[in-house]
Amino acid sequence: MKVFINKRIPETGIKMLKEAGLEMIVSEKENLSYEEWLRYCKNTDTILSIGVEFKYDRNFFEACPNVKAIALYSVGFDHVDIKEATKRRIPVGNTPDVLSKATSDVAFLLMQSVARRASYYFRKVKEGSWGAFDPLHALGQELYGKTLGIFGLGRIGYEMAEKSKKAFGMNIIYHNRRQNEEAERGLGATYVSFEELIRNSDVLSVHANFTPEHQELFNYALFEQMKPDAIFINTARGGFHNQKDLYRALVEQKIWGAGLDVTNPEPMSADDPILQLSTVCILPHIGSATVEARNGMARLAAGNIIAFSKGERMPHCANPEIYK
């Protein structure tokens, strides 16, 4: 069985695949064009897929009929047409849990960085423009006792809520498709409607799985309904927010600040005016960028491939219904 790996992954995953006796085809180039990527995929049985540049849609599956399984090096699977894969009996593996702490750490970091205008002040230090002490210049805000709203209170959202509760005594409200009883018991979290979440959050942090219905859900009309001193945090997918609308809402002071680890588009332009705002902090999608998280992702992705090669069920599968 041939396994195509389109980018480098930690050695722990490579070692597992070697020990399982699988033949690996590793891209010689780090960044493939679509045509180059497709050429590799056409000549393989399974794919260990890193990144979300290319879509696994109907066109892909028709062009690559030999592909029998896909193991994603990610939790999210919005770049895969799961219905199409399921129809073709192709299991799609992902890597849940191992990056929950790391990603929530970044959301927590962004919340604090925005609240205290850290990016803005760091830029002033680099520019050598501290200036004289001004007791009223570019003040931040404190988070103690504020209300944290979580959109999508799953594993990552729970970690973010727990950190915020313990560090700042924040009140937790959330909106999910279903209630999270563990969060209600352990964190005193309160389930609210989506409208209440928008209106009542001092900090609104997005942690839901992205689906087409969520495309640019957070737009100007929604930002208008938020508190004027609210902070918007997105570490999930850039598609959740309309970035031009976010900039407009910030400039017009409909909301106070924003922290993003994901952007729309991604990567974003270096001359995007949102980067000049003092209450904005943007990172280049580093939610899982720790040694521990990336090694864990490699182990889970390799484990999914190895299980499939043995005719076993993938331990972490985004479409488990194919096994029924």
Steps between C-alpha positions, in 0.01 A plus 500: 500500500635840398461804725540849352614767747480848349712684760750425774364364827679421828726196492283313751231455233749399231653243734159345568426466128843348431461247778159404358672418171315761295650654187514878537498746215612837635480813289840634397359853502355658813231696316345316208282649229153349469606308189811360670299402809236327288766308308632352824149420624412310182783255567437413863267290714479720808580863578639652818385853430660810652343843451173619352618651171328240285146367513400136515180545303311305237743608228791370705342162567411456133856591397656269762298175505790306655487697826348278768559700819598849614663581834495871576771667705236723661187496712291692248379331184306778327724470191369145448163417346411249770176394330684423178773308683241302694307417185821355358574311826818700559582555869626847592713511815575807710699589814272609785596567863880529462493868407215615725728646765739661251224664298315622807830645624514714185140617544582590861817678386311698236233605751761646733709650221199684359372610839837662583586613141819289517566491124466878478742563785747240375503683167576828680792334679640369170462842342668672795198724545411455865463873550435678827269344757136580423252368759215502249669362188362180342372341818406135509229329700493241776326165466416427864137400545415561134277267297665260258272375225601176326361414159557125482573368847679178412843385614690816399221731615490323837875550547467870415207542737679318784812717465293818494293392798803414713716797399246782492186366665318550173135402464452242225210502256490287187300398196516150354280276294449310824561581862833413663407360839864447601572871452187596687600281796871571500514863395157632583454569128159622387344394170352797312348569161728622223342846525568515875859387441556787258340763724643396838861396436783726609731260319357278225726207407430273201581129538235322291562259213469695176228403251373681188207642697752688715656687208558859619246453778670777694435800279430868551135442592609271786788718614251788526305299758803440723609717790708802394782384731481134390795296372459251213734196499522246217739203514272260310478584127531831318181430310299569815550876467485761227829682548400821323188517717714436808731789408202729443346402835828573678553836330140604569541381861214251478738264682824572686757248379575176318749214532541263207706188446309440177421758234275548199672467258786287631777592471390862517662795330780677687344836412156418641400814696376290792865440593541868585232501770625515859240257637572221253739206533539257210705179491575276197288194594732367773235339722665158494858626464660327799733202501254303713193573287667442163655172618161389628338588168766297316433198720123516450523554123751215460286281727198558278697397190646193670160383626355533151792306349419212735134498404406651835280795587677837519521594870413862420261523211294799381250276320463193725169414334692319225571224751135431576 
